[in-house]
Amino acid sequence: MSALKLAQVPDRVPVKLVITVQPDIKKALDDYALLYARNYGAEESVAELIPYMLEAFLKTDAAFRAGRKELQDVPRLPIARRRYGKGSKTTDTTNKENT
């Protein structure tokens, strides 16, 4: 079988990953996991493969790599975080606590 772009993942401690994707992406990810198992003789869940797939994607995205180099000298601002839950509103909690 031909080599996949994603090499066999190393041994690691499993991490739970929760994402929401469209049904066609879910089918493609399931198919990739099946092809991965056939290619390497080891079954891996989609959740275990996704971080390595994202890493491979980012490493091969030339525009991202170039843009990221430009960001090295740019001060980083804190990212606003939103809280969701019963009775709470969408809020910006950057540098402050909700009272």
C-alpha positions as CSV (number, residue, x, y, z in Angstrom):
1,M,0.0,0.0,0.0
2,S,1.3,3.5,-0.7
3,A,2.5,5.7,2.2
4,L,0.0,8.1,3.7
5,K,1.0,11.6,4.4
6,L,0.6,11.0,8.1
7,A,3.3,8.7,9.5
8,Q,2.5,6.2,12.2
9,V,1.9,8.1,15.4
10,P,4.3,7.5,18.3
11,D,3.3,5.9,21.6
12,R,1.6,8.6,23.8
13,V,-0.8,9.3,26.6
14,P,-4.3,9.5,25.2
15,V,-6.0,13.0,25.4
16,K,-9.7,13.5,25.1
17,L,-10.6,15.7,22.2
18,V,-14.1,17.1,21.5
19,I,-14.9,18.8,18.2
20,T,-17.9,19.3,16.0
21,V,-17.6,18.6,12.3
22,Q,-19.9,18.3,9.3
23,P,-21.1,14.7,8.4
24,D,-18.9,14.6,5.3
25,I,-15.8,15.5,7.3
26,K,-16.7,12.8,9.9
27,K,-17.0,10.2,7.1
28,A,-13.6,11.3,5.6
29,L,-12.0,11.1,9.0
30,D,-13.4,7.6,9.6
31,D,-12.2,6.5,6.2
32,Y,-8.7,7.9,7.0
33,A,-8.6,6.0,10.2
34,L,-9.5,2.8,8.3
35,L,-6.8,3.4,5.7
36,Y,-4.4,4.2,8.6
37,A,-5.2,0.8,10.2
38,R,-4.7,-1.0,6.9
39,N,-1.5,0.8,6.2
40,Y,0.2,0.4,9.6
41,G,-1.6,-2.6,11.1
42,A,-2.6,-0.6,14.1
43,E,-6.0,0.9,14.8
44,E,-6.2,4.5,16.0
45,S,-9.3,6.4,16.8
46,V,-10.1,9.6,14.8
47,A,-9.7,11.6,18.0
48,E,-6.2,10.2,18.4
49,L,-5.2,10.9,14.8
50,I,-6.6,14.5,14.5
51,P,-3.8,16.3,16.5
52,Y,-1.2,14.6,14.2
53,M,-3.2,15.4,11.1
54,L,-3.4,19.1,12.2
55,E,0.3,19.1,12.9
56,A,1.1,17.7,9.5
57,F,-1.2,20.2,7.8
58,L,0.3,23.1,9.6
59,K,3.8,22.0,8.8
60,T,3.0,21.8,5.1
61,D,1.1,25.1,4.8
62,A,3.7,27.5,3.4
63,A,1.6,30.6,3.9
64,F,1.0,29.7,7.6
65,R,4.7,29.1,8.2
66,A,5.6,32.5,6.6
67,G,2.9,34.3,8.4
68,R,3.9,32.7,11.7
69,K,7.5,33.9,11.3
70,E,6.1,37.5,10.9
71,L,4.2,37.0,14.2
72,Q,7.4,36.3,16.2
73,D,8.1,40.0,16.8
74,V,4.5,41.0,17.3
75,P,3.3,41.4,20.9
76,R,0.5,39.0,21.6
77,L,-2.8,40.2,23.1
78,P,-4.8,37.9,25.4
79,I,-7.6,36.1,23.7
80,A,-11.1,36.8,24.9
81,R,-12.7,33.8,26.5
82,R,-16.4,33.3,26.5
83,R,-18.4,31.6,29.3
84,Y,-21.5,29.7,28.5
85,G,-23.9,28.0,30.9
86,K,-27.2,28.3,32.7
87,G,-28.2,31.9,33.3
88,S,-24.9,33.3,32.0
89,K,-24.4,35.6,29.1
90,T,-21.7,35.5,26.5
91,T,-19.1,37.6,28.1
92,D,-15.6,38.8,27.5
93,T,-13.5,37.7,30.5
94,T,-10.2,39.1,29.3
95,N,-8.4,40.8,32.2
96,K,-11.5,40.9,34.4
97,E,-13.7,38.6,36.4
98,N,-17.5,38.7,36.0
99,T,-19.3,40.0,39.1
